[in-house]
Amino acid sequence: MQPPLRIFWNLLCLATATAIAGLCLPAISQGQIRPERALVDAPLPALKAFTSEGKAIDLNEHIKGRYTVLKSACLTCPEFLKSYGEIEAAHADYASHCVDFYYVFQSLRHPELGGYVQAQNDKERGLQIVAAKEKLKTTVPWLADTIDDNIRVALRASSQTVYLISPAGHILYAGNRLDGPALREAIAQEVGYASTYTAPQSLNLPFIGRTPQMVNVDTELHVKRPEGMVILSIKPTDPDKTYYVKLRAEAEPQLLKTGTGRLFLGFYPDPVHKAYWNNLTEPMKYTLTLPEGVKADPVTAQAKGGPGEKDSQPRQFWVDVESGKAGKTPDKAKLALHYFACTPDMCTALTHEYTIHFTAEERNSRTFGFNRGQGRPQRGGVQRGQGAQRGQGGQGAQRGQGQRGQGQGGLNRPGAPR
């Protein structure tokens, strides 16, 4: 091949590869920062957790002395819901090899999906675990991250991350996405191949269908949100109390940049409390209290009545916010929610209060389908410590300092994927 032709060919190949890579990577909104890859080849940091029964535990002590697989989990991550069968199957084969498995329930990836909203205390997160167990029919035990997400933050976890921890508390393997064969290979290199291979399809787990696109239209109860809204940090005044209806707040990017723009307020009956609106009572009303010089319209508003005698649809509002100083973003606002809290066992008038901070929530969350939130984890995958081989499943891997077990070579070994 002549040099000019060779140069042309190389440039064409590079352009093609770049285009293909672009198709495989998620879009990053303006101002987004890619999260770091999952922590690997490092000691497990000191971490706290809760059992599914609500008991506070030291995670390091809880898993000390055994190989442990930790899998990030939540009720609103479609990728987790589609792939958790891989964990159930690996558990079926390796639990007898002194390998423990846990789902670690963390903050919701897509609040509002399925009606679920972020828990505001550890008890509510436990109730979300109960809902997950019922929906998914899991056999792998569950743990809960603390409400401040100490596990997610310290391990740089996403809603799809999986880890293999050594008995000495060293992170041997981390995958930003669950790759069943690669996880099995990582386990087998430590404890040997299982004598059986369980396929996820053989477990008769519930069918989890395609996640429906959320309705995003203007109605008497709802407002249509544009792409690119920023989920705001909100704090309940009494987080340990039960708020049967939960607030979600989002802002247009220009509101956070200039101090002027639209604020979205949404109020959601919490399904873990079986809450609903009683449409025979006075509809819910909110009232905002803002810093001096900051204007809001409307500063207070009341929802319209919903369909029928009761319903669980959210009540949503737009608020136009204008800072008294150009280019100055408000620091925070107070919100009081007046409503009838109704469940199958009670219906009583309550007032609950929140502080809305005009800063991004930063909990690896986005409103599914039309709000990119604070970014998505990097695609790809498997990470291991120094010096190792490519894992199965076609994703690159690095391995930690542990040694490969003897006689654990090929894919035709017992317990390897077929």
Secondary structure, DSSP 8 states (H G I E B T S, - for coil): --HHHHHHHHHHHHHHHHHHHHHHS----TT---------SSB----EEEETT--EEEHHHHHTTSEEEEEEE-TT-HHHHHHHHHHHHHHHHHGGGTEEEEEEE-S-SSTTGGG----SSHHHHHHHHHHHHHHH---S-EEEE-TT-HHHHHTT--TT-EEEE-TTSBEEEEESS--HHHHHHHHHHHH---S----GGGG----------------SS-----TT-EEEEEEESSTTS--SEEEEEEE-HHHHHHSEEEEEEEEEE-GGGT-BEETTS---EEEEE--TT-EEESSEEE----SSSEE---EEEEEEEE-SSTT----EEEEEEEEEEEETTEEEEEEEEEEEEEEE--SS---TTT--TT----S--EEE-SS----TTS------S----TT---TTSTTS--
